[in-house]
Amino acid sequence: MKIRKVVIPAAGYGTRFLPMTKASPKEMMPVVDKPIIQYVVEEAVASGIEDIIIVTGSNKRAIEDHFDFNSELETYLEKVGKTEQMEEIRKIARMANFIYIRQKGPYGNGTPVLNAESIIGNEPFAVLWGDQFTTAEPPRLKQMIAVFEKFNDPVLSFVKAKSDADYDRYGVPEVKDVEPGIHEILKFVEKPGKSAAPSDLVADGGYILTPDIFQALKETELGKGDELWLADAINRLRSSHKLYACEVQNSQYYDTGNKVEYLKANIDFGLKRDDIKEELVEYIRNLKL
């Protein structure tokens, strides 16, 4: 069955970026001049997704406004001759069908997925976090969809660890090779550290799940911090599914929920921009550290 829908959880408080996130969504923090969540949506659309389901909380209205039409702004841009910017703004609202849900239930990253049950129905779907993204060619989610279409079981995305610190920050799978870039997940270890890591792969927050994940979530007890964890529910699927790891090719993972990684993302994307690259390079070269 075709993957047509993606759930993007975007209801967290963003405490690591306080006080900026006191009234503004962390997902709307810009990487150069585009909000983080737009990179996530663009990946989904480029992978053939039709319905974007964004699960929000309080103080998240800016996300809805961003992906909506703004006729007043469009009229102004057209009037002053900024037609390129006008078309760019107009294109954002036309990318996909956007659906918004307010998160209800216990805190935890499994709750927004469960909240989307009535919209997902009885079909497989994707989950991408709204405050981080991975660039890849072809897009990460498109690579994951190819794995799902081959095996029809849940797929999680992973990238190669770039440093020893990655093993302290992210989940690491124990895997059995199936074919190049595709592995069966035998076990998943959360933040094991370099010495205990069962592989050199780290999770980058992409999932394709089957609809029985909803029942698994309902049967999952609250875990660490009295939160409902998606990983705990995914582990319940092992009784009826194999789990596959898609090792994302030609990729760069941006954990923009982390302050240092967020700043690195802005530098990387700034250096790709012809309009600011030269000045940015000169500034970096002249830094006195």
HUGI-V612784 format. One record per run of one state. SS is the DSSP state (A for helix, B for strand, O for the rest). FROM is the first residue (numbers start at 0). LEN is the number of residues. Records with the same first field share a line. If there is no record, write none. Layout:
SS->FROM-LEN + FROM-LEN
//
This chain:
O->0-4 + 10-4 + 17-2 + 22-3 + 28-1 + 31-2 + 46-4 + 56-4 + 66-4 + 79-3 + 94-2 + 102-8 + 115-1 + 120-4 + 128-4 + 136-3 + 151-3 + 160-5 + 169-1 + 179-2 + 190-10 + 209-3 + 219-4 + 226-3 + 239-4 + 247-3 + 254-4 + 271-5 + 285-4
B->4-6 + 29-2 + 33-2 + 50-6 + 96-6 + 124-4 + 132-4 + 154-6 + 170-9 + 181-9 + 200-9 + 243-4 + 250-4
A->14-3 + 19-3 + 25-3 + 35-11 + 60-6 + 70-9 + 82-12 + 110-5 + 116-4 + 139-12 + 165-4 + 212-7 + 223-3 + 229-10 + 258-13 + 276-9
//
